[in-house]
Amino acid sequence: MSLLAESVLSFASGLSGTFRDMLGVEFASDPTSVCESKFTPEKGMTVMIHFTGGIQGEFALALSEETAARLIGAWSEGMSGKDLRDLRGNFGGFLKEALNTAVGQAIPALEKQFDALTFLPPVVVYGELEYPDVPAGRVRIFGEAGDIDCFVVLNLVGIELGERLQAALQALGESVREATQAKRSVTSMLDAF
């Protein structure tokens, strides 16, 4: 299993546990939905936490505002868009806290591979979100309140550049060692002559 798949499944499990502990609401992962693709949240609301350190990226969840209202028990049939907008502070605040808790549980697994990571406070984005073309692990969790897409977005460009730089430095070091050895050989020959 890839790093992204492992990370997103761990994150989704933590988020499901957080919902269970905080609300008594059960969510389960859909194992057929696990995939790696570009980060493209397709629902009306995205909640994200950015992390940085040896790598950088986001933990994110995407859901409809209706699902968010159902989660906190504030949904009723026939609610208008304005009614949902009026509830944004309530379900947005709850989702930020739930995401904070789930990320706190998921970060240690990434830190085992990439050293200490720090993360920023969560943000909520309503509407479409354009994001750079970086890889993301994705899994869908579902429950009575609706379904939620969980993402772990990793920007590995820094790692790839670091690995290339390290390889170049090692090659340069080897060249210097070879040149030093050749110089010693020439010096020994000249001294002997």
VENLINLIN-V609357 format. One line per field, one symbol per residue. ss: DSSP state (H for helix, E for strand, - for the rest). phi: phi as a letter, one per 30 degrees, with the letter a starting at -180 (. if undefined). burial: I if it has 24 or more other ideal C-beta (glycine too) atoms within 12 Angstrom, else O. Layout:
BEGIN
ss->???
phi->???
burial->???
END
This chain:
BEGIN
ss->--HHHHHHHHHHHHHHHHHHHHH---EEEEEEEEEEEE------EEEEEEEEE--EEEEEEEE-HHHHHHH---------HHHHHHHHHHHHHHHHHHHHHHHHHHHHHHHHHH--EEE---EEEE--------EEEEEEEEE--EEEEEEEEEE-HHHHHHHHHHHHHHHHHHHHHHHHHHHHHHHHHHHH-
phi->.dedddddddddddddddddddbiccbbdcddcdacaddbdccdbbcbbdbaldbblbcbbbadddddddecicdbeiddededddcedddddddddddedddeddeeddddcbidbcbcddbcccjdbcbedbdbcbbccbaddkcbccbbccccedddddddddddddddddddddddddddddddddddd
burial->OOIIIOIIIIIIIIIIIIIOOOIOIOIOIOOOIIIIIOIOIOIIIIIIIIIOOOIIIIIIIIIIIIIIIIIIOIOOOOOOOOOIOOIIOOIIOIIIIIIIIIIIIIIOOIOOOIOOIOIOOIOIIIOOIOIOOIIIIIIIIIIOIIIIIIIIIIIIOOOOOOOOOOOOOOOOOOOOOOOOOOOOOOOOOOOOO
END
